Amino acid sequence: MIKSALAKDMLWPIVIHKDPNSDYGVTVPDLPGCFSVGSSYEDAFVQAKEAISLHLEGLASDGDPIPSPLPLAEHIQNPEYADGIPALIELSMKVAA
């Protein structure tokens, strides 16, 4: 029997940080070590989506489990992200059927 891959849309919470005289930094709370930067707010989203995708590919390649993202509300309550702008990145992931 051949296994097929299905696409599953997932929403990944991100937190965007902006300090004076800097680019926009993005943290992905549910993926430790996954972060990116963008020269504009819009570019930060594009770069974050690519960083998440690459990070997940790396986890899968290493045989590590893919974590499930927590609801955005849980990260908003975290004081570590109090000075950031919360947002969601939608990403389609292939899952075995």
TIZAMAR-908056 format. One record per atom (N, C-alpha, C): x negated, y, z. Coordinates in pm, whole numbers, padded with zeros to 5 digits, always signed. Example, Ala and Ser with C-alpha at 12.3 -4.5 7.8 and 13.67 -1.06 7.14 Angstrom:
<sites>
-01319-00569+00780 -01230-00450+00780 -01320-00330+00780 -01285-00225+00708 -01367-00106+00714 -01290+00003+00787 
</sites>
This chain:
<sites>
-00084-00118+00000 +00000+00000+00000 -00088+00124+00000 -00057+00219-00085 -00134+00343-00095 -00070+00448-00006 -00152+00509+00078 -00103+00618+00161 -00102+00746+00080 +00001+00825+00099 +00007+00953+00030 -00009+01066+00133 -00042+01181+00084 -00058+01297+00172 +00059+01391+00152 +00113+01437+00261 +00222+01534+00258 +00171+01666+00314 +00230+01774+00271 +00193+01905+00324 +00281+01937+00444 +00222+01983+00549 +00294+02023+00669 +00250+02165+00702 +00345+02256+00707 +00313+02395+00741 +00298+02408+00892 +00188+02473+00933 +00164+02499+01075 +00136+02647+01093 +00181+02699+01205 +00154+02838+01241 +00045+02841+01346 -00064+02907+01311 -00178+02918+01403 -00183+03058+01463 -00172+03069+01596 -00186+03200+01660 -00329+03253+01644 -00339+03382+01618 -00468+03450+01614 -00457+03576+01699 -00571+03629+01737 -00577+03757+01807 -00679+03843+01735 -00635+03960+01693 -00722+04052+01619 -00771+04159+01715 -00901+04182+01713 -00965+04282+01799 -01030+04389+01712 -01021+04512+01756 -01085+04622+01682 -01149+04717+01781 -01279+04726+01775 -01352+04823+01855 -01388+04940+01765 -01407+05058+01822 -01448+05172+01739 -01576+05140+01663 -01584+05186+01540 -01701+05167+01454 -01736+05021+01429 -01634+04935+01419 -01659+04794+01392 -01554+04740+01296 -01581+04621+01243 -01481+04552+01163 -01376+04492+01257 -01275+04431+01196 -01171+04363+01272 -01219+04221+01303 -01225+04186+01430 -01263+04052+01470 -01140+03969+01497 -01146+03842+01460 -01032+03752+01480 -01075+03631+01560 -00999+03600+01664 -01019+03482+01746 -00901+03388+01722 -00929+03259+01716 -00823+03158+01703 -00823+03080+01835 -00734+03118+01928 -00739+03061+02062 -00731+02908+02069 -00658+02846+01978 -00640+02700+01984 -00752+02622+01917 -00846+02693+01857 -00960+02629+01791 -01089+02691+01844 -01137+02645+01959 -01260+02702+02015 -01373+02702+01912 -01440+02816+01903 -01550+02831+01809 -01507+02879+01672 -01377+02892+01651 -01326+02940+01522 -01296+03090+01534 -01365+03168+01455 -01345+03313+01454 -01384+03366+01319 -01346+03489+01292 -01382+03552+01165 -01377+03703+01182 -01416+03774+01078 -01409+03920+01075 -01355+03963+00940 -01300+04083+00938 -01252+04141+00813 -01275+04291+00815 -01295+04347+00699 -01324+04490+00690 -01198+04575+00707 -01080+04515+00690 -00952+04583+00711 -00859+04486+00783 -00746+04536+00827 -00648+04451+00894 -00604+04339+00801 -00577+04374+00676 -00534+04276+00576 -00645+04173+00548 -00767+04221+00534 -00880+04132+00509 -00901+04039+00627 -00873+04086+00748 -00887+04001+00867 -00796+03879+00857 -00675+03897+00804 -00584+03784+00786 -00638+03684+00684 -00686+03735+00572 -00741+03649+00467 -00859+03569+00521 -00950+03637+00589 -01068+03570+00643 -01031+03470+00752 -00931+03505+00834 -00888+03414+00940 -00828+03286+00881 -00748+03300+00777 -00689+03182+00714 -00798+03089+00659 -00898+03148+00597 -01009+03068+00544 -01088+03002+00657 -01112+03076+00766 -01188+03022+00879 -01113+02905+00942 -00982+02918+00958 -00902+02810+01016 -00908+02687+00926 -00889+02709+00798 -00892+02598+00702 -01026+02524+00707 -01135+02597+00704 -01268+02536+00709 -01293+02465+00842 -01248+02525+00950 -01266+02465+01082 -01191+02331+01089 -01067+02329+01040 -00987+02206+01042 -01048+02100+00951 -01101+02140+00837 -01170+02045+00748 -01290+01984+00819 -01363+02066+00892 -01478+02016+00966 -01439+01917+01075 -01330+01948+01147 -01283+01855+01250 -01243+01721+01187 -01168+01728+01076 -01123+01606+01008 -01242+01527+00956 -01339+01596+00899 -01458+01531+00844 -01538+01459+00953 -01540+01517+01072 -01612+01457+01184 -01530+01350+01256 -01404+01333+01214 -01317+01236+01279 -01259+01284+01410 -01270+01414+01436 -01215+01471+01559 -01065+01498+01541 -00990+01492+01649 -00846+01518+01639 -00818+01666+01607 -00710+01688+01535 -00665+01824+01506 -00572+01866+01618 -00605+01971+01692 -00517+02012+01802 -00389+02073+01749 -00285+02066+01829 -00161+02133+01794 -00167+02275+01849 -00131+02373+01766 -00134+02511+01816 -00027+02533+01922 -00062+02610+02024 +00032+02648+02128 +00120+02762+02077 +00235+02782+02140 +00318+02896+02101 +00244+03028+02124 +00268+03123+02037 +00202+03253+02046 +00226+03318+02183 +00344+03299+02239 +00378+03360+02369 +00280+03319+02479 +00229+03197+02472 +00133+03153+02575 +00002+03230+02566 -00039+03265+02446 -00163+03341+02429 -00143+03489+02463 -00024+03540+02435 +00004+03681+02467 -00007+03703+02618 +00030+03603+02696 +00024+03615+02843 -00117+03600+02898 -00211+03555+02816 -00348+03535+02860 -00420+03669+02869 -00469+03706+02987 -00536+03836+03002 -00660+03852+02914 -00719+03740+02871 -00837+03745+02784 -00804+03813+02650 -00678+03807+02610 -00637+03863+02481 -00553+03989+02495 -00550+04048+02613 -00463+04163+02641 -00492+04283+02551 -00616+04301+02509 -00648+04419+02427 -00641+04390+02277 -00597+04270+02241 -00591+04233+02100 -00451+04242+02042 -00443+04225+01912 -00316+04225+01840 -00284+04080+01805 -00177+04024+01863 -00143+03885+01831 -00075+03874+01696 -00097+03764+01628 -00034+03740+01498 -00033+03590+01472 +00034+03551+01364 +00039+03410+01324 -00011+03395+01182 -00085+03287+01159 -00132+03251+01025 -00062+03121+00987 +00007+03121+00874 +00071+02998+00826 -00027+02925+00734 -00041+02796+00761 -00137+02717+00684 -00073+02581+00655 -00075+02541+00529 -00027+02408+00492 -00139+02309+00512 -00108+02202+00580 -00208+02098+00608 -00160+01967+00547 -00252+01890+00495 -00219+01759+00441 -00220+01659+00556 -00114+01580+00563 -00107+01475+00663 -00076+01344+00593 -00127+01236+00646 -00104+01105+00585 +00041+01064+00607 +00100+01004+00503 +00238+00960+00514 +00243+00810+00541 
</sites>
